[in-house]
Amino acid sequence: MCKLMALDDLTDSDKKVYEYLKLNDFVEKPWSTKKAAKALKMKEDDIYESLSNLAEYMRNNIHIHYRDGSIRIGAN
């Protein structure tokens, strides 16, 4: 069984990615890991790791889907 975490339980990298998701509309505009890594001054692999953590532990607050040939991500 997977436990849900509170925002305070996330790593600093996870928090950075989560806040970036909340501040940008990646439901309407396509997600770009490369652009996120540049904006957050992180490695692309670290972005992927944080997305994975958020999808697992914050699954009620993050929504990832595929539309029009691109990944779309919403966070609340």
N, C-alpha and C positions, 0 to 999 in steps of 0.2 A: 504494500500500500504506500502511496506517495503522499507525503504531507505537504500542505500548502504553507508557504512561508510568508511572513510579513515583509514589507519593504525594508525594515531594519535588519532583517536576516540575510539580505542579499550582499554579494561582494560589491566593492566599489565600482568595478567594471560593469557588473550587472545593473547597478543603479544608474550609471552613466548612460547605458544603452536604453534602459527603460525610460528615463527622462527624455532622451532624444526621440524615442518613439512617440511619447505623449505630446511633445512640442511640434511634431511634424505630422502631416496627413499622408501617411503611406498606404491609406486605403484608396485615395483618389490618385495619388502619384506613385509610380512603381518604386519599390525598395531597391536600394543599391548598397551592397555591403562595402564596396570600394569607397563610395562617398561617405558612408557612415564612419568608416575607419579613418578617413582623412579628417572629417569634421571633429571626431572625438579623440584624434591623435592616438589611435589604438591600432594594433595589427588586425588584419581581416580574420585570422583564426580566432583571435580573442572576441571579436564581434560574434562570430558563429557560436562560440562557446557560451557567451552570455545569452544569445537568443535561445539556445537550447535550454539553458537554465531557466530563463523566463517562461518558456513554453511549458516546462515541467512544473515549476514551483509557483508560478503566478498565472496558471492556466485560466483562471476566471477573469483575469485582467488583460490578457493579450490574445489577439485573434490573428492567426496567420492563414492566408488562403491564396489561391492562384487565380488570376483573372487577366484576360487579354494578353497572355504571354509573359506575365510578370508576377512576382511575389508581391502580395499586399499584406501589410501588417498594421493592425490597429491596437492601441493600448489605452486603457482608461484606469 
